[in-house]
């Protein structure tokens, strides 16, 4: 199955713009709490969020799915 290019583009934009970090912080999660379920190291999440590295591959897709879920939950909580 080909990668989800829309999800990859979106998570890369979120990481580069700081939106990914905002979503994580709004959910009150540490970098470690995000890194573990997506199968990457804490420094990897940190580098993504600081724009030093580009999220790639399956880890990027898992990161996107987690961020989407966290953001959706936050929006529902505000409604």
C-alpha positions as CSV (number, residue, x, y, z in Angstrom):
1,X,0.0,0.0,0.0
2,X,1.4,3.4,-0.9
3,X,2.1,5.9,1.8
4,X,-0.6,8.5,2.6
5,X,1.0,11.5,0.9
6,X,-1.6,13.9,2.3
7,X,-0.9,12.8,5.9
8,X,2.9,13.0,5.3
9,X,2.6,16.5,3.9
10,X,0.3,17.6,6.7
11,X,2.5,16.2,9.5
12,X,5.5,17.8,8.0
13,X,3.8,21.2,7.8
14,X,2.6,20.8,11.4
15,X,6.2,19.9,12.6
16,X,7.8,22.8,10.7
17,X,5.2,25.4,11.7
18,X,5.1,24.4,15.4
19,X,1.5,23.2,15.2
20,X,2.6,19.6,16.2
21,X,4.2,20.9,19.4
22,X,1.2,23.0,20.2
23,X,-1.1,20.0,19.8
24,X,1.2,17.9,22.1
25,X,1.4,20.6,24.7
26,X,-2.3,21.3,24.6
27,X,-2.8,17.6,25.4
28,X,-0.3,18.0,28.3
29,X,1.9,15.2,26.9
30,X,5.7,15.1,27.1
31,X,7.9,14.3,24.2
32,X,8.5,10.9,25.8
33,X,4.8,10.2,26.0
34,X,4.4,10.9,22.3
35,X,7.6,9.1,21.2
36,X,6.8,5.8,22.9
37,X,3.6,4.9,21.1
38,X,4.9,5.9,17.7
39,X,8.1,4.0,18.1
40,X,10.7,6.7,17.9
41,X,13.1,8.3,20.4
42,X,12.5,11.4,22.4
43,X,15.3,13.3,20.5
44,X,13.5,12.4,17.3
45,X,10.3,14.0,18.4
46,X,12.3,17.0,19.6
47,X,14.1,17.4,16.3
48,X,10.8,17.1,14.4
49,X,9.2,19.8,16.6
50,X,12.2,22.1,16.3
51,X,12.2,21.7,12.5
52,X,15.7,20.1,12.5
53,X,14.4,16.9,10.9
54,X,11.6,16.0,8.6
55,X,9.2,13.2,9.8
56,X,9.4,10.3,7.4
57,X,8.0,6.9,6.7
58,X,5.7,4.9,8.9
59,X,6.8,6.7,12.1
60,X,5.6,10.0,10.5
61,X,2.3,8.4,9.7
62,X,1.9,7.2,13.3
63,X,2.9,10.7,14.5
64,X,0.2,12.2,12.3
65,X,-2.5,9.8,13.5
66,X,-1.6,10.5,17.1
67,X,-1.6,14.3,16.6
68,X,-5.0,14.1,14.7
69,X,-6.5,12.1,17.5
70,X,-5.1,14.5,20.2
71,X,-6.4,17.5,18.3
72,X,-9.8,16.0,17.7
73,X,-10.1,15.2,21.4
74,X,-9.1,18.7,22.4
75,X,-11.7,20.2,20.0
76,X,-14.4,17.9,21.3
77,X,-13.5,18.9,24.9
78,X,-14.0,22.6,24.0
79,X,-17.4,22.0,22.4
